[in-house]
Amino acid sequence: MSKLFVGNLNFNVTDSTLEMFIKECGVEIEEVNIIRDRFTGRSRGFGFVQLGGEQDLDEAISVLNGKNLESRSLRVDRAQERKPGGGGGGGGDRGNW
């Protein structure tokens, strides 16, 4: 998987702003997805970037990690694979009701 996690984003940064910034840094990308709050639509301050081709993740991380975008120092790392399932936990033993 060639996907990056980008954290510590300014809440005003849009997908297109981040995409242009990353391309200006010389990193080839396919898609940018800033995560938003489902109720307010406001950025949650992080997102994911799908790299184009078989680019070396470590090289992209070294180029982008710590770069300043809109007064915030970006935190860039490998994205973790999502585990299948998820969701709420069990209710546990409720006695003999």
N, C-alpha and C positions, 0 to 999 in steps of 0.2 A: 504494500500500500504506500503510495507516495502522497501523503496528506500531512499538512502542518497544522499545529495548534498555534494561534496567535492571540496572546492575552495582553492585558493592561491597555486596551484600546480606549481612547477618548470616546465618550458616549455620543459625540457628534459625528464620528467617522462612519461613512456609508460604505456599502459594498464597492461602489465604483471608486471612491476615494482610496480605499485600501488597495484595490486592484491596480490603479494607476501608480501608487507609491511603490508597490512591489515590483512592477514592471520597470519602473525607473531605476530600481536597484539592480536590474539585470537578471532577475529571476523569472524564468518562463513558467507561466501558470495557465490553468484551464478554467478554474472556477473559484470564486470567493463567496463565503457564506458567513455573514456576521449573525450571531445568535441574538434573537430579540425576545423580550418578554411577551408571552402570548396574550396578555390582557392589555398592556399599555402600548406595545409595539416599540418600546424603547430598547436600545441596545443594552445587552448585558455585559458589555466590555470585553468580549472575546469572540473569536470566530475560527473558521477552518478554511484552509487554502489547499485546493487540489493542484498539485504540480503537473506541468505538462511533460509528457514523455517519461523517460526513465532517469530523470535528473537525480543527482545525488542529494539525498535529504540533508546530510551533514553539511554539505557546502551551502545549501540554501539557508540552513539554520545559522551558520557562521556569518553569512552576509546580512541577514535580517535581525538577528537577536541583538537587542540593545539599541537598535536604530530609533531615532526620535521622530515620532509622527504626531503632529498637533499637540506638542508639549508633553507627550508621554513616551517613556522608553518602552519599546515593545518587548514582550517576552515570547520567544518563538521556540517551539520544541516539536518533536514528533507527536502526531495525534495518536491517541490510544484507540485500539479497536473497540467498537461497541459490543458489549456482551449481549447475546440474544436474550429475549425475555424482558426482565426488568419489571417495573411497576411496583405496586404496593406489597406490603408484607402480609403474612397470615394473621388471622385473628387470635390464634392460640386457643388454649383450652378454656372454655367458658363455664365449665362445671356441667352439671346435669340439668340444664334449663331446657 
